[in-house]
Amino acid sequence: MTDTPSARAAGAPEALAALEAVARILAEMRNVLVIDWPSRDVPASLAFGGFTVFVKGGPGPADYAAWELDAGEPVSRALGREPERVDLVYCHRPFGELPGIIALAVRLGARALWWQTGQASDGGQDPAGCWVPPEQSRQARDMADAGGLAYVDAVYIADAVRARGTLA
């Protein structure tokens, strides 16, 4: 997906193309493991979008929780263990942590890795930023490909989840 412009930074046609590309990936996913996230927006949007959401909240083997809707509101409950299987791993972690995250994704049977950097195209910080230096993007894609994973880094996941219902 790195050849697809960021939906936040691109013009309307490019943004739509980026959202349509990731909508196809999301259509095949049901269970998402979130490793770090820039705001409540990510797990909440996934829960509202109908996904089963697991979050890794720390380094320990029991530092997992599940996000689900309770009376129409997203809430977190302790899971206390690693999920048995996930379809997608979303992470908001530094590039250097990707090999370990990809190994976890493969072990959990994931089919895709979605990496968000928190950087804007001008190099500044943006919680929803997905700009990746081209060389890092290529390396991340190569690592994901080697693990048999589809790879996304061009679109903020919460935007993509919200847009899913509006794309044909």
Helices and strands as residue ranges (DSSP letters): H 12-27, E 31-35, H 41-48, E 52-56, E 64-70, E 73-78, E 88-91, G 95-97, H 98-107, E 112-115, H 134-146, E 150-152, H 157-163, G 164-166
